[in-house]
Structures are given as C-alpha cells and as structure tokens.
Amino acid sequence: MANETHSIGFVGLGLMGRPMAKNLADAGYSLTVHNRTHKKAVRFAEENGSTATESLAELASASDIIFTMLPGPPDVEEAISGEGGLLSGAESGTLIVDMSTSSPPLAKKLAEAAEERDASMLDAPVSGGGVGAIEGTLSIMVGGNPSDFERARTLFEVMGKTVTHVGENGAGQITKAANQIVVALVIEAVSEALVLGEKGGVPPEKVLDVLGGGLAANKVMEVKREKFLTGDFEAGGKVKFHHKDLGIALEAGREYGVALPATALADQMFAALIAKGRGELDHAALIKLIRDLSGDTV
C-alpha cells in the first residue's frame, strides 16, 4: 500500500509519462497531474482518480514530490523555472524529480535554482521505452543528493526495476546520454547485420537467433526483434527523440572534451530519417535507412 503522506505531482502525460503516472496511481498514491494539452490531464484524472490542474504553480503547492516527463531541455526549463513554473509554487522541502532526457548542465542549473527556493531536485532519466513504462520495469539513473534519492526511492521502484543513484546533480543525465549512445549504435549495427543477411539470402530471424546466442547478444535485438522482422515501426522510442538525445550527448562530449565520432554518425543517420519523414517511427526504423543506402526494396 502506498505511503499516503506523499502528495505526488506529475507533469507530462505523453508516451512515457502517462503509463508511469498510471503506475503510481495504481499503487495508491494521490496524484495531481498537468499536461500541456489540458484535456489529456483531465482524461487521465477521470480514469485514475487523480486531480488535473492547468497551473504548474498550483500543482507544485499541492505536491511534496513532483515528477516531470517532458520532451526535452527547453520544455523542462520552462516547466520548472519559467514564469508560472513549478518553482514559483514550490514550498520549502518540495522535491522535483525530472525524469525527462535532458541536458546535464541544465540539470545542475535547475538544482541550484531549486536550492535557492529551499527545494531540491533530482535528475532521473529512464531507459526501457514505452514497454518498460507500461510494465513498470524501467531502468532509472538518478543524479542528486543521496538523501533526496532515498526519499523518492519507493516511488522510483513503482515505475522501474533497476533504480541506481549514479552521482551528483547532472550525473543521471550524463548516464542517460551514455545509454542513448550505446542503444543507437547497437540499433545501427544490428540493422547493418540484418540487411547484409537479407542481401546474402539468410533469413533475418536466423541471423537474430544466431547473434542472440553468442557474443553479439544484446537487449536491443530482444526488445526490437518483432519490429525488425515485421517492419512495423509503431513507436516505442521515436526517431526524432533519439536524434534529440544524441544531440545532448554530443553537446556533453564537447563540454567534457570527449571524442564521439560514431555517435556523430548515428546522429546524422537519424537526421536523414527525419528528413525522409520518418521521425515519428520507432528508432529501430534505422534499418530502413540502411536498406535505402543498399538499394533494397524489402
């Protein structure tokens, strides 16, 4: 049973945020929710016994722990520190947990702004996609004060299976950038392998079976297997968002002096997919670009 002393705010009810918030509501927590499209918040509230509000400041004043799950850094900054944002309504002791994939420097900046209001922040981006959000099996990487992490741990465990405190404010976002680099490059490598198999007459399911039983085994092939095989790229993690994430990773690389040559290549490949009108597809649709480059019409 949930700890009823927690009043939870949740901002952002999109592909990821909605099922994450639902898992909290299903666990018995009292939620106040906000979404840029207000009718989505109203619908969620009606279906899950929650309260919807159009005011971020009002949500903040009604909540002692607030989660945000937003598209990217500009949205995060506006929602938290913008005019009428969460910090404008936050009371002493409020904890804001940004679970968006955002910028490490911005995470540090917002943590400092929260401290000035006698509030605190964690950056806690996630990996696991839409399926992980629905099933409550996300991997959650958390940056911030250890005591704030412990305060939110029970809530994280409702939404995720692997919950790890990785360091100070900003460390969660750095870890997520690292995660997105690996996921993108694995998708690209699997795509090349499958198209090579197809062109050489080996059925893709056989290629996946063999790769999955050896050193090349990876979670991407397991989770994205049906998408690779069927060509149904209904989004779990969208191309346009992964492109945004790689941009964050490349910015972090510049800031910390890290060479990311393969990341830059993957970033441009996702950009090419977006230019072809495929930005809304699942990021496994990178295989479509490899097929295009290979003159394949599969």
C-alpha positions in Angstrom: 0.0 0.0 0.0 1.3 3.5 -0.8 2.5 5.9 1.7 -0.4 8.3 1.8 1.7 11.1 3.4 3.1 11.7 -0.1 1.2 14.1 -2.3 2.5 13.5 -5.8 2.6 15.8 -8.8 3.2 14.5 -12.3 3.9 16.8 -15.3 3.8 15.4 -18.8 1.4 12.6 -19.8 2.8 11.5 -23.1 4.0 8.2 -24.4 6.2 7.6 -21.4 4.7 9.9 -18.7 1.1 8.6 -18.9 1.9 4.9 -18.0 4.4 6.0 -15.4 1.9 8.2 -13.7 -0.7 5.4 -14.0 1.6 3.0 -12.2 1.9 5.5 -9.3 -1.9 5.9 -9.2 -2.4 2.2 -9.3 -0.1 1.8 -6.4 -2.4 4.0 -4.3 -0.7 7.4 -4.5 -2.7 10.6 -4.6 -1.7 12.4 -7.9 -2.2 15.9 -9.2 -1.4 15.9 -12.9 -0.6 18.5 -15.6 -0.2 18.3 -19.3 0.3 20.9 -21.9 -2.8 19.7 -23.7 -5.1 20.0 -20.6 -7.8 17.6 -21.9 -5.2 14.8 -21.6 -4.7 15.6 -17.9 -8.5 15.8 -17.4 -9.0 12.4 -19.1 -6.2 10.8 -17.0 -7.6 12.3 -13.8 -11.1 10.9 -14.6 -9.7 7.4 -15.4 -7.3 7.2 -12.4 -8.9 9.0 -9.5 -6.5 12.0 -9.7 -6.7 15.8 -9.9 -6.0 17.7 -13.0 -4.7 21.3 -13.0 -3.8 23.8 -15.7 -1.5 25.6 -13.3 2.1 24.3 -12.7 2.4 26.6 -9.6 -0.8 25.2 -8.2 0.4 21.6 -8.8 3.6 22.5 -7.0 1.9 23.9 -4.0 -0.3 20.8 -3.7 2.6 18.3 -4.0 5.6 17.4 -1.9 7.2 15.3 -4.6 6.8 16.3 -8.3 7.8 14.2 -11.3 8.3 15.7 -14.8 8.5 13.7 -18.0 8.9 16.1 -20.9 10.2 16.1 -24.5 13.5 17.9 -24.0 15.6 20.6 -22.3 13.6 23.7 -23.4 10.3 22.1 -22.1 12.0 21.1 -18.8 13.4 24.5 -18.2 10.1 26.3 -19.0 8.1 23.9 -16.8 10.4 24.1 -13.8 11.9 27.6 -13.7 9.9 29.5 -16.3 7.3 32.1 -15.4 4.5 30.4 -13.5 6.6 27.2 -13.4 6.9 24.7 -10.6 9.5 26.6 -8.7 7.1 29.6 -8.5 4.7 27.4 -6.4 7.2 25.1 -4.7 7.2 25.3 -0.9 10.1 24.6 1.4 11.1 20.9 1.2 9.5 20.3 -2.2 11.4 17.7 -4.2 11.2 18.0 -8.0 12.3 14.9 -10.0 13.0 15.4 -13.7 12.7 12.1 -15.5 13.0 13.6 -18.9 16.1 13.0 -21.1 17.6 16.5 -20.8 20.9 18.4 -20.6 23.5 17.7 -17.8 24.3 21.4 -17.4 20.6 22.3 -17.3 20.1 19.7 -14.5 22.8 21.4 -12.4 21.4 24.8 -13.1 17.9 23.8 -12.1 19.1 22.1 -9.0 20.8 25.4 -8.0 17.6 27.3 -8.7 15.6 24.8 -6.6 18.1 25.2 -3.7 17.5 29.0 -3.7 13.8 28.2 -3.1 14.7 25.8 -0.3 13.5 23.0 -2.5 15.6 20.2 -4.1 15.9 18.4 -7.4 16.9 15.0 -8.8 17.6 14.3 -12.5 16.3 10.8 -13.0 16.1 9.9 -16.8 15.0 6.4 -17.7 15.7 3.7 -20.2 13.3 0.9 -21.3 10.9 2.7 -23.7 7.1 2.5 -23.8 7.0 -1.1 -22.8 9.2 -0.5 -19.7 7.0 2.5 -18.8 3.8 0.4 -19.0 5.2 -2.6 -17.2 7.0 -0.6 -14.5 10.3 -2.2 -15.5 12.3 1.0 -16.4 15.9 1.4 -15.7 16.2 4.7 -13.7 19.5 6.5 -13.3 19.4 9.2 -10.6 21.7 12.2 -10.0 21.4 14.4 -6.9 21.6 14.4 -3.1 21.6 10.8 -1.7 19.0 11.8 0.9 16.7 13.1 -1.8 17.2 9.8 -3.7 16.2 7.8 -0.6 13.2 10.0 -0.2 12.0 9.1 -3.7 13.2 5.5 -3.9 9.9 3.8 -3.1 8.3 5.8 -5.9 11.0 5.0 -8.3 10.5 1.3 -7.5 6.9 1.6 -8.6 8.0 2.8 -12.0 11.2 0.9 -12.5 13.0 -2.4 -11.9 16.6 -1.1 -11.9 17.0 2.1 -9.8 20.5 3.4 -9.4 21.9 6.5 -7.7 24.8 7.4 -10.1 26.2 10.6 -8.5 25.5 14.3 -8.0 23.1 16.5 -9.9 23.6 16.1 -13.7 25.1 12.6 -13.3 21.7 11.0 -14.2 21.6 12.9 -17.5 25.2 12.1 -18.3 24.5 8.4 -17.7 21.4 8.6 -19.9 23.4 10.2 -22.7 25.8 7.2 -22.5 22.9 4.9 -22.6 21.5 6.5 -25.7 24.9 6.3 -27.5 25.0 2.6 -26.9 21.4 2.0 -27.9 21.7 4.0 -31.1 25.0 2.3 -32.2 23.6 -1.2 -31.4 20.5 -0.5 -33.5 22.7 0.7 -36.3 24.9 -2.4 -36.1 22.0 -4.8 -35.9 20.5 -3.0 -38.9 23.6 -3.5 -41.0 23.9 -7.1 -40.0 20.3 -7.9 -40.9 20.4 -6.1 -44.3 23.7 -8.0 -45.1 21.9 -11.2 -44.2 18.9 -10.4 -46.3 21.0 -9.4 -49.3 23.1 -12.6 -48.9 20.0 -14.8 -48.7 19.9 -15.6 -44.9 16.5 -15.1 -43.2 16.6 -12.3 -40.7 15.1 -14.4 -37.9 18.0 -16.8 -38.4 20.5 -14.0 -38.1 18.9 -12.8 -34.9 18.8 -16.3 -33.5 22.5 -16.8 -34.1 23.6 -13.4 -32.9 21.4 -13.7 -29.8 23.2 -16.9 -28.8 26.8 -15.6 -28.9 29.0 -12.6 -28.0 26.8 -10.3 -30.1 23.7 -10.9 -28.0 22.1 -7.7 -26.8 18.9 -6.3 -25.3 18.1 -4.3 -28.5 17.6 -7.4 -30.5 15.4 -8.9 -27.8 13.2 -5.9 -27.4 13.1 -4.8 -31.0 13.0 -8.3 -32.6 9.4 -8.2 -33.9 9.9 -4.7 -35.3 13.0 -5.8 -37.2 11.2 -8.9 -38.5 7.8 -7.4 -39.3 8.7 -3.9 -40.4 6.0 -2.5 -38.1 7.8 0.5 -36.6 5.0 1.9 -34.4 6.9 4.0 -32.0 8.2 2.7 -28.7 11.1 5.2 -28.8 10.7 7.7 -31.6 13.4 8.5 -34.1 13.0 12.3 -33.5 13.5 11.9 -29.8 16.6 9.7 -30.1 18.0 12.3 -32.5 17.4 14.9 -29.8 19.1 12.6 -27.2 22.2 12.2 -29.4 22.4 16.0 -29.8 22.5 16.2 -26.0 25.3 13.5 -25.9 27.3 15.4 -28.5 27.0 18.6 -26.5 28.2 16.8 -23.4 31.1 15.4 -25.4 32.1 18.9 -26.4 31.8 20.1 -22.8 33.9 17.3 -21.3 36.3 17.0 -24.2 35.3 13.5 -25.3 35.5 12.4 -28.9 32.3 10.8 -30.0 32.8 10.0 -33.8 30.4 7.1 -34.1 27.8 9.0 -32.1 28.0 11.8 -34.6 27.5 9.4 -37.5 24.4 7.9 -35.8 23.1 11.4 -35.1 23.3 12.2 -38.8 21.6 8.9 -39.8 18.7 9.7 -37.5 18.6 13.2 -39.1 18.4 11.6 -42.5 15.4 9.5 -41.3 13.7 12.7 -40.1 14.3 14.4 -43.4 12.6 11.4 -45.1 9.5 11.9 -43.0 10.2 9.0 -40.6 10.8 11.0 -37.4 7.6 9.6 -35.8 8.7 6.0 -36.3 10.4 3.7 -33.7 14.1 4.2 -33.7 14.5 0.6 -34.9 13.4 2.1 -38.3 17.1 3.0 -38.8 17.2 -0.3 -40.7 15.0 1.4 -43.4 17.9 3.8 -44.0 20.4 1.0 -44.3 18.1 -0.6 -46.8 17.8 2.6 -48.7 21.5 3.0 -48.9 21.8 -0.6 -50.0 19.3 -0.2 -52.9 17.0 -2.6 -51.2 13.2 -2.5 -51.5 12.4 -5.1 -48.8 
